[in-house]
Amino acid sequence: MINDKVLAIILGGGQGSRLYPLTEQRSKPAVPIAGKYRLVDIPISNCINADIKRIFVLTQFNSASLNRHIKDTYHFSFFSSAFVDVLAAEQTPLNKTWFQGTADAVRQSMHHFLRHDFEYALILSGDQLYQMDYDKMIDAHIKNNAEISIATIPVKAKEATSFGILKSNEENVITSFIEKPDASLLPEWTSEVSNEMKSQDRHYLASMGIYVFNRDLLQKLMNDPATIDFGKEIIPQSINKHKTLSYQYEGYWTDIGNIDSFFDANIGLTANIPSFDLYDTKKRIYSRARMLPTTKLAGTMLEKAVIAEGCIISAAKIEQSVIGIRSRIGKESTVINTYMMGSDYYETLAEIDKNNIEILMGIGERCFIKNAILDKNCRIGDDVRINGGKHLEDKETTMYTIKEGIVVVKKGATIPKGYVI
């Protein structure tokens, strides 16, 4: 099988400062999404669905929770060559620094990859939300005798200035590339796209940060320590030297780069027909199998709500919100346009009594929560009012952060009874 010749490499990204405070205690790929998954589950699931089952995840910041999630989740047959391994940045006699960029991360880990028999390296980002058939991209790469393939997505003019934009010929071979072009240059960078994309004014081909490299070429390119990033250096320098193919993708794709995009991606799951389909049996999203009880609700009005398993909810109303595993919401509380990540464990009555816990994990009674992200293991006291929105200025406290009007309550934080944000 072709996919037996493919090695997948998932780039975990840097410190994830734009996703702070969600990345204060965990790496970006380990950030919980959709109430029960982690960001890294998305590219790993896409790989498994394409029968690519040799996967490395590269990371260097706060990797303990990511390691634990990978270890607890992805188990393959003892007689199989399949694996998902985390490679954290490590100092060696040849490499005394941490990863300096995407290409440098691959370079520093290359000795691990070369121990495996593969012909093609599939390089992916660990912080994107999408469902792609990687096998189709690899088939196109092989069929067209490409040395490098880049997944591209048509975007509008206002988005194009934030991406690497490329042009390709009628055979989908990339002829030119520009990183984050100025708006004044865009008229020269339109590409041929489908009629559906044209109807949406999506005329510019943006790199998705998803690449296929022939093994020999990747090994050769990694010999130059001066090149540290794929998008800024490797790709622009390669397109005129090596046959580089554009593989055009027109499905849902979003880059989880900041709190705003992360929030929108999660709340988007509450739509009647969400763009990201968690219910597609052919494109399943895999995660840790938890033996949790069913969710229990009492007296709650639900409107466009996504609720994970193991919750105990007595809220008055939950609207356009994602409620994560083991969440507890008290009586007469209202939750609107909020992503509540849930809890890592249950507190027993004995523990509550022994430790004299006054504010339980979850949301207390008579609370009003709107336009917020509640990180894992939060404690929201009774009568708390959080009303996020553009009227709020950016703010940083020990309990919460406000970014773009979104109130992010930090992992394990306690909001006192009656507190107002």
C-alpha positions in Angstrom: 0.0 0.0 0.0 1.1 3.6 -0.8 0.4 4.8 2.7 2.9 2.3 4.1 5.5 4.5 2.4 4.3 7.6 4.3 5.6 9.0 7.6 3.5 11.8 9.1 5.2 14.6 11.1 2.9 16.9 13.1 4.4 20.3 14.1 3.3 21.3 17.6 4.2 24.9 17.1 6.0 27.3 19.4 5.0 28.7 22.8 1.5 29.4 21.6 1.5 32.9 23.1 -1.4 34.0 20.9 -3.5 31.3 22.6 -2.5 32.3 26.1 -3.8 31.7 28.7 -5.0 28.3 27.3 -1.3 27.5 26.7 -0.1 28.6 30.1 0.1 25.1 31.4 -0.1 23.0 28.2 1.3 22.9 24.7 -0.9 24.1 21.8 -1.7 20.6 20.4 -3.0 19.6 23.9 -5.6 22.4 24.1 -9.1 20.9 24.6 -11.5 21.4 21.7 -15.2 20.6 21.1 -15.7 19.5 24.7 -13.9 16.2 24.5 -11.0 16.3 22.1 -7.5 17.8 21.9 -6.3 19.9 19.0 -3.7 17.2 18.1 -6.6 14.7 17.6 -7.5 16.5 14.4 -4.4 15.8 12.3 -3.9 12.4 13.9 -7.5 11.4 13.1 -7.0 12.6 9.5 -3.9 10.4 9.3 -5.7 7.3 10.7 -8.6 7.8 8.3 -6.2 7.9 5.5 -4.5 4.7 6.8 -1.3 6.6 7.7 -0.4 5.1 11.1 3.2 6.1 11.7 3.0 9.5 13.2 5.5 11.8 15.1 4.3 14.9 17.0 7.0 17.5 17.5 6.7 19.9 20.5 8.9 21.7 23.0 6.7 23.7 25.4 4.6 22.2 28.3 4.6 18.8 26.7 3.6 16.7 29.8 -0.2 16.8 29.2 0.3 16.1 25.5 2.5 13.1 26.2 -0.1 11.8 28.7 -2.9 12.2 26.2 -1.0 10.5 23.3 0.0 7.6 25.6 -3.5 7.1 26.9 -5.2 7.5 23.5 -3.4 5.9 20.6 -2.9 2.2 21.1 -2.2 0.0 18.1 -1.8 -3.8 17.8 1.4 -5.2 19.2 2.0 -6.9 15.8 1.6 -3.6 13.9 4.2 -1.1 12.9 1.8 1.7 13.8 2.6 4.4 16.4 2.0 7.9 17.5 5.1 9.3 19.3 5.8 12.7 20.8 9.3 14.1 20.1 10.1 17.0 22.5 13.0 19.3 21.6 16.2 17.8 22.9 19.8 19.0 23.2 22.4 16.8 21.5 26.1 17.3 20.6 25.0 18.6 17.2 21.9 20.6 18.4 22.3 22.7 21.5 19.2 25.0 20.9 15.5 24.5 20.9 13.5 24.5 17.7 13.9 27.8 15.9 11.2 27.3 13.3 9.2 24.6 11.5 12.0 23.4 9.3 14.5 23.5 12.2 12.1 21.3 14.2 12.2 18.7 11.4 15.9 19.1 11.0 16.7 18.5 14.6 14.4 15.4 14.7 15.6 14.0 11.4 17.7 11.3 12.9 14.5 9.8 14.5 12.7 9.8 11.1 15.5 8.2 9.2 15.3 5.1 11.3 12.1 4.3 9.5 11.5 3.1 6.0 9.5 5.7 4.1 9.4 7.4 0.7 7.2 10.4 1.5 7.0 12.7 4.5 3.6 14.3 5.2 4.2 17.4 7.3 1.2 18.8 9.1 0.3 21.6 11.6 -1.0 20.7 15.0 -3.3 23.7 15.4 -5.7 23.5 12.5 -9.3 22.3 12.3 -10.3 20.5 9.1 -11.0 17.0 7.6 -8.9 16.2 4.6 -8.2 13.0 2.6 -4.4 12.9 2.8 -4.4 9.8 0.6 -5.8 11.8 -2.3 -3.1 14.5 -1.9 -0.4 11.8 -1.8 -1.8 10.0 -4.8 -1.7 13.3 -6.8 1.9 13.9 -5.6 3.0 10.5 -6.9 0.9 10.6 -10.1 2.4 14.0 -11.1 6.0 13.0 -10.2 6.2 15.9 -7.8 9.0 16.4 -5.4 7.0 18.7 -3.1 3.3 19.1 -2.8 1.6 21.9 -0.9 -2.1 21.8 0.2 -3.7 25.1 -0.8 -7.1 26.7 -0.1 -8.8 29.6 -2.0 -9.2 32.7 0.2 -10.6 36.2 -0.2 -8.6 39.3 -0.7 -8.9 40.4 2.9 -7.5 37.1 4.1 -4.8 36.8 1.6 -2.5 39.3 3.3 -2.2 36.9 6.2 -1.0 33.9 4.3 1.7 32.6 1.9 0.1 33.1 -1.5 1.1 31.1 -4.6 0.3 30.8 -8.3 0.3 27.6 -10.3 0.0 26.7 -14.0 -2.6 24.6 -15.7 -0.9 21.5 -14.5 -1.1 22.7 -10.9 2.7 23.2 -10.7 3.6 26.1 -8.5 5.4 28.9 -10.4 5.6 31.7 -7.8 5.1 32.2 -4.1 4.9 35.3 -1.8 4.7 35.4 2.0 1.9 37.7 3.3 1.7 40.0 0.3 0.7 43.7 0.7 -2.9 44.4 -0.5 -1.6 46.5 -3.3 0.1 43.4 -4.9 -2.9 41.2 -4.8 -4.3 41.9 -8.3 -1.2 40.1 -9.7 -1.7 37.0 -7.5 -5.2 35.7 -8.5 -5.4 32.0 -9.5 -7.7 29.8 -11.4 -10.2 28.3 -8.9 -13.6 26.5 -9.2 -16.8 28.3 -10.0 -18.0 27.7 -6.5 -14.9 29.5 -5.1 -15.3 32.3 -7.6 -18.8 32.8 -6.5 -17.5 33.4 -3.0 -14.8 35.8 -4.2 -12.0 33.4 -3.2 -9.5 34.0 -5.9 -6.2 33.6 -4.1 -4.5 30.3 -3.3 -3.1 30.2 0.2 -0.7 27.7 1.6 -2.3 25.6 4.4 1.0 24.6 5.9 0.5 21.0 4.8 3.3 19.5 2.8 4.4 16.3 1.1 8.1 15.9 0.5 10.0 13.0 -1.2 12.3 11.6 1.5 15.6 12.1 -0.4 14.8 15.8 -1.1 13.7 16.5 2.4 16.9 14.9 3.7 18.9 17.1 1.3 17.1 20.3 2.2 17.6 19.7 5.9 21.4 19.8 5.4 21.3 23.6 5.3 21.1 24.9 8.9 20.5 28.4 7.7 16.9 27.6 6.6 14.7 27.4 9.7 11.1 27.7 8.3 9.1 26.0 5.6 6.8 28.9 4.7 9.4 31.6 4.8 12.4 29.9 3.3 12.2 26.2 2.2 9.1 26.6 -0.1 10.1 29.9 -1.8 13.6 28.6 -2.4 12.4 25.3 -3.7 9.7 26.1 -6.3 12.1 27.0 -9.1 14.5 24.1 -8.3 12.2 21.2 -7.6 8.8 20.3 -9.0 6.3 21.6 -6.5 2.6 20.8 -6.9 -0.4 22.7 -5.6 -3.1 20.4 -4.2 -6.2 22.4 -4.0 -8.6 21.8 -1.1 -12.0 23.5 -0.9 -13.5 22.1 2.3 -13.7 23.7 5.8 -10.3 24.7 7.2 -9.4 27.1 10.0 -6.1 28.0 11.6 -6.5 28.0 15.4 -3.9 30.8 15.8 -5.5 33.0 18.5 -8.3 33.1 21.1 -10.7 34.7 18.7 -10.4 31.9 16.0 -10.4 29.2 18.7 -13.6 30.6 20.2 -15.3 30.9 16.8 -14.3 27.4 15.8 -15.8 25.9 19.0 -19.0 28.0 19.0 -19.4 27.1 15.3 -20.0 23.5 16.3 -23.4 24.5 17.7 -24.8 25.5 14.3 -27.6 23.3 12.8 -25.3 22.2 10.1 -21.7 22.9 11.3 -18.9 23.5 8.8 -16.8 21.0 10.8 -18.7 17.7 10.8 -18.1 15.6 13.9 -20.8 13.2 12.8 -19.2 11.9 9.6 -18.6 8.2 10.1 -16.0 8.1 7.3 -14.0 10.9 8.8 -14.1 10.2 12.5 -12.3 12.2 15.1 -10.6 10.0 17.6 -9.7 10.8 21.1 -9.2 9.2 24.5 -11.9 6.6 25.4 -13.2 7.7 28.8 -15.6 5.4 30.7 -17.9 8.3 31.7 -21.6 8.1 32.6 -24.3 9.8 30.5 -25.0 13.4 31.0 -27.9 14.3 33.4 -30.1 17.4 32.9 -32.8 18.8 35.1 -35.1 21.8 34.2 -32.7 23.1 31.6 -33.8 24.8 28.3 -31.4 24.0 25.5 -30.9 25.9 22.3 -28.1 25.0 19.9 -26.0 23.3 22.6 -23.3 20.7 22.3 -22.9 18.7 25.5 -20.2 16.1 26.2 -20.7 13.1 28.4 -20.5 12.9 32.2 -22.2 16.3 32.9 -24.6 17.1 35.7 -26.6 20.1 34.7 -29.4 22.0 36.5 -29.1 25.3 34.6 -32.1 27.4 33.6 -30.8 27.9 30.1 -27.8 26.9 27.8 -27.7 28.6 24.4 -25.2 28.4 21.6 -22.6 26.9 23.9 -20.2 23.9 24.0 -20.2 22.1 27.4 -17.2 19.8 28.0 -16.8 16.5 29.9 -17.7 16.3 33.6 -19.2 19.8 33.6 -21.4 20.8 36.5 -23.8 23.7 36.2 -26.0 24.8 39.1 -29.7 25.8 39.4 -31.0 29.0 37.8 -27.8 29.7 35.9 -27.7 30.9 32.3 -24.9 30.1 29.8 -24.8 31.8 26.4 -22.2 31.8 23.6 -19.7 30.0 25.9 -17.2 27.2 25.6 -16.9 25.4 29.0 -14.1 22.8 28.8 -15.2 20.8 31.8 -13.2 19.0 34.4 -10.5 16.3 34.5 -12.1 14.5 37.5 -15.1 14.5 39.8 -15.1 15.8 43.3 -16.7 13.3 45.7 -19.0 14.4 48.6 -16.4 13.0 51.0 -13.6 15.1 49.4 -15.8 18.2 49.5 -16.6 17.7 53.2 -13.0 16.7 54.2 -11.4 19.7 52.4 -14.2 22.1 53.4 -14.6 23.2 49.7 -17.0 26.1 49.5 -16.9 26.6 45.7 -17.3 23.4 43.7 -15.8 22.8 40.3 -18.1 24.0 37.5 -20.6 26.8 37.5 -22.6 27.6 40.7 -26.2 28.7 41.1 -27.8 31.8 39.7 -24.9 32.6 37.5 -24.9 34.5 34.1 -22.1 33.5 31.8 -21.8 35.0 28.2 -19.1 35.2 25.6 -16.6 33.3 27.7 -14.1 30.4 27.6 -14.0 28.5 30.9 -10.8 26.4 31.0 -10.6 23.0 32.7 -11.3 22.6 36.5 -12.6 26.2 37.0 -14.7 27.0 40.0 -17.4 29.6 39.4 -19.1 30.7 42.7 -22.8 31.3 43.1 -24.3 34.6 41.6 -21.2 35.3 39.4 -21.9 37.4 36.4 -19.5 37.3 33.4 -20.7 39.3 30.4 -18.1 39.3 27.7 -18.2 41.4 24.6 -16.5 44.2 22.6 -17.4 46.6 25.4 -14.6 45.1 27.6 -11.0 46.2 27.2 -8.2 43.6 27.1 -7.1 42.7 30.6 -4.9 40.2 32.5 -5.5 39.0 36.1 -4.5 36.0 38.1 -8.1 34.5 37.6 -8.9 35.5 34.0 -7.8 37.1 30.8 -9.9 39.3 28.4 -8.9 39.2 24.7 -11.0 40.7 21.9 -14.0 40.8 24.3 -13.8 37.1 25.2 -13.4 36.4 28.9 -11.0 33.4 29.4 -11.2 32.0 32.9 -7.8 30.3 33.6 -7.4 26.6 34.2 -8.1 25.7 37.9 -9.1 29.4 38.7 -11.7 30.2 41.3 -14.1 33.1 40.7 -15.6 34.2 44.1 -19.3 34.2 44.8 -21.0 37.4 43.5 -18.0 38.4 41.3 -18.9 40.5 38.3 -16.8 40.8 35.0 
